[in-house]
Amino acid sequence: MVVKIGKIAIGLRLFISLIAIAITYGYIGIELYQVIRLNDYAIAAYMILLAILGIVAIPQSLGGLLAAIAAIVTVYFKSNLNYSLITACVCLGLYFANFNDLRYEAQTDKKLSIWEIIATMITIAITIQGTILISSKPITWLISAAIGAIAAAITLVGKQLLDTDLPSPTIWKIFAIVTGGSMAIGFVIRWIFPVTRVITY
């Protein structure tokens, strides 16, 4: 099944991955409003910088599996083993359900460049950030499953985007519109419906 966005047609699985990542950026936008409202501009600058770097790094398809593990571990420390297992099962299930559709070629002898190492660290950092924000509410099986879906999406979306055979500028444009737009929507939602809440890291 194909979903059309303007003149660009993308697969349903890629579309679902983009939606999952959009949710993460929406939560970042919500929290961004909170920290700006509290005049914590240093954290706000960090969040904006991390979000922008994530837009560049995540489509590189680097560090996705490590990011997924980081999400599972974060859920464990924020809740308990049962919820982290739900996150792990959903993440692994979605990953293996989509993996066979990807044109993946293992390159075991390839050494990562400095940029690739940085991109990996950014991908992990933004995954942890999103997991913390989403799990700021009392964790339920549904929230832990949603985090698992997001972790799987971050793991897969880079290869899914590359497999569209779209030029790199178009890929980054699509990803920037999805993530940046979602972050802006989250910010506006919290501006319209403000709440007093502090995230516990």
N, C-alpha and C positions, 0 to 999 in steps of 0.2 A: 504494500500500500504506500502511496506517495502523497505527501502533503505539500501544497504549493504555497510559498511565501513570496508574493509579488510574482516575479518572473522566474523564480528559482524553485525547483522541485526537490524536496528532500524526502528520504525514507521515514517511515513512521517511527522506527526505533531511534533514529537520530533526533527526530522531533521530540520524543519522550525524554531523551537524555538532555536536550536543551531546556525543556520545561523543568526538569529536576534541578538543573544548575541555576535556572532563573529563580527558583524558589530560594536557593541559597543566597543569591545576590539580593533578593527582596528582603530577606532577614538582615543582611548587612546594611541595607538602606534604612531599615527601621531602627537598628541600633545606632547608625550614624547620626540620625536625628537626635536620639537620646543623649549621646555624648556631646554633641554641639549645644544642645539645650542646657547641659550641665557645665558648659564652657570648658570642656576638656579637649582643647584643640589639638594637643599632641596626639592623643589617641585617635581623634578624628582624622588627622593627617595620615597617621599610620594606616587606618582602615581604608582611606581613599587610595593611598599608594599601593597597598596590598591588592585591592580590588582591580586597579589598573594593571598591575603586573600580572595578576591572575588571568586577565583577558588575553594577555600575550602568551603566558606560559602554558595554560591548560590545553590549548589546541596543539601544542607541541607533542602531546601524548607521552609525557615523561613523568615518572614518579607516581603514576596512577595507582599502582598496587600498593606502594608504600603509603600513599595518602589514604587508601581504603583501610589499611591496617591501623593507621593513626586514628581514623574515625571510630573504628571498633574499640580501640583502647580508650579513647576519650569517653565513649558511651559507658564503658565499664567503670571508669573512675567517677563519672557523673551519676551513675545509678548502681547497677549490679551486674553479675555475670549473666543472668537470664536475658536481660535486655541487650547486652552486648552480643550474645549468641544469636538473637533475632536479627540484629543488624548484620552480623556476619553471614547468616544464612541467606538473607535477602540479597545482600551484595554479591555473594558467590553465585547464587541462583541466576541473577540477572546477568552477571558477567559471563558465565558459561553458556547461557541461552543466546547471547549475542556474539560470543567469541568466534564461533565457526563462520559467521557471516563476514568477518573482517579479513582483509588481505594482509595477514600478518606474516612478516618474515623475521625470524629471530637472527640477531646479530650479536652472537656471544663474544666475539673478539673485538667489538667496537668499544673504544674508549670515549667516555663522555667528555665533552668540552666544558670549559668554565661556564659558558652560558647554559649548557644543558644541565649542569649541576645546580646552578642558580634556579633554573626553571623547575627542576624537581623539588627544590626546597620551597619555592613559592607555592607550587601545587599542594604540597603537604600542609603548608601554613594556612592557606585559605580553606582547605578542607577542615582542619582543626577549628579554625575560626567559625566557619559555618556550623559545624557540629555543636560547638559550645553555645552559639546563639539559639539554635533550634532546640537544644536540650535545656534551655534556661527555664522552660516550663516543666512541671512534673512529667517525667518520662513515662509514657505508656508504650504498649506494644506497637501501637500505630506510629508513634513518633520515632521509635527505634527502627521500625521497618522503613519509614520515610528516609531516615538517615542512611540506611543501607542502600536504598535506591539512589540517593544522591551520590554516595561513595562509588557505586557502580557506574553511574553516569560520568563522573569525573575520570574514572579509569578508562572508559570506553570512548568518550566523545571525541578525543583527539584523533583516534584512528577512524572513527565514523566520519568525521569531517574530511580527513585526507582521502578517504575512499569515495567521496563524492566526485573526485577529480576536478573540483573547482579550483581556480587559481588562488594562491595564498592570500592576496589582498581581499578577495571575496569572502574567503573563510573567516578572516579576522573581522571583516565588516559585519558578517552575520553574527558572529559571536559577540562582538562589541555591542551591537544593537540589542541582542537578547539580554545580555548581562547588565549593560548600562541602563537600559530601559527598565529592567526589573528593579535595579537598585534605586532608580529615581522614583518608581512607583511605591516601593517600600518606604522611602523617605517621606513622600507626600501623604501616604496613608497615616503614618505616625504623626505627621504635622496636623492632619485633620482630626485624628483621634488620639491625642496625647495621653500618655499614662506615665505614672511615676514608677519606675522599675530600675533595679540595678542588677546587672549581669554578674553572677559569681563565676570567676575564672578559676 
